[in-house]
Amino acid sequence: MQRLTKEMMIKDITEKKEVKAIEVFKHAIKFFRGLMLNTIDEKGLGVKEINIRWVLTVPAIWSDPAKQFMTKAAELVKMHLPPPPRFK
């Protein structure tokens, strides 16, 4: 089994293009973050992102490098910083 690293490349479904795995995970996290924020807005809950504490869980059996990889992907989405202004 290959170790998950920040430099690891993965192939697309056609197996012709490669992209860094960290970019794929970053975009997946960004998508789910946006989905949650849109749901909050659509339901009119009035919750501001600055009041959200995002928690990204990983299985306990994952290696420390794999956990660090997920942390880095979340940092690339800037979930640990105050959110940028949102425009409608």
C-alpha positions in Angstrom: 0.0 0.0 0.0 1.3 3.4 -1.0 1.7 6.1 1.7 -0.3 9.3 1.4 2.1 12.3 1.1 1.7 15.9 0.1 3.5 15.1 -3.1 1.6 12.0 -4.1 0.0 12.1 -7.5 -3.2 10.3 -8.5 -4.6 9.6 -11.9 -8.0 10.6 -13.1 -10.6 8.1 -14.2 -9.1 7.9 -17.7 -5.7 7.2 -16.2 -4.3 9.8 -18.6 -4.0 12.9 -16.4 -2.3 13.1 -13.0 -2.9 15.6 -10.3 -1.6 16.1 -6.7 -3.8 14.1 -4.3 -3.7 17.1 -1.9 -5.5 19.2 -4.5 -8.2 16.6 -4.9 -8.7 16.4 -1.1 -8.6 20.2 -0.9 -11.4 20.6 -3.4 -13.5 17.9 -1.8 -13.3 19.6 1.6 -14.0 23.0 -0.1 -17.1 21.5 -1.8 -18.5 20.1 1.5 -17.8 23.4 3.3 -19.7 25.3 0.6 -22.5 22.8 0.6 -22.9 23.3 4.4 -22.8 27.1 4.2 -25.4 27.1 1.4 -27.6 24.8 3.4 -27.3 27.2 6.4 -28.2 30.2 4.1 -31.1 28.4 2.4 -32.7 27.4 5.7 -32.3 31.0 7.0 -30.5 29.8 10.2 -28.6 33.1 10.5 -25.4 31.3 11.5 -22.2 33.1 10.4 -19.2 31.1 9.4 -17.0 32.9 12.0 -19.2 31.1 14.6 -18.6 27.7 13.1 -15.9 25.4 14.5 -15.1 23.0 11.6 -14.0 19.5 12.7 -12.4 17.1 10.2 -12.3 13.6 11.6 -10.1 10.8 10.4 -10.0 7.2 11.5 -7.8 6.5 14.5 -6.0 3.8 12.6 -4.6 6.3 10.0 -0.9 7.0 10.2 0.3 10.3 11.5 1.5 11.3 8.0 -2.1 10.6 6.6 -3.6 12.7 9.4 -1.2 15.5 8.7 -2.1 15.2 5.0 -5.8 15.8 5.8 -4.9 18.7 8.1 -2.8 20.3 5.3 -5.7 19.9 2.9 -8.1 21.6 5.3 -5.5 24.4 5.8 -5.4 25.0 2.1 -9.1 25.6 2.1 -8.4 28.1 4.9 -10.9 26.7 7.2 -8.7 27.7 10.1 -8.9 31.4 9.2 -11.8 33.9 9.4 -13.9 33.5 6.3 -13.7 35.9 3.4 -16.8 38.1 2.7 -19.6 36.3 0.9 -21.5 38.0 -1.9 -24.9 37.0 -3.1 
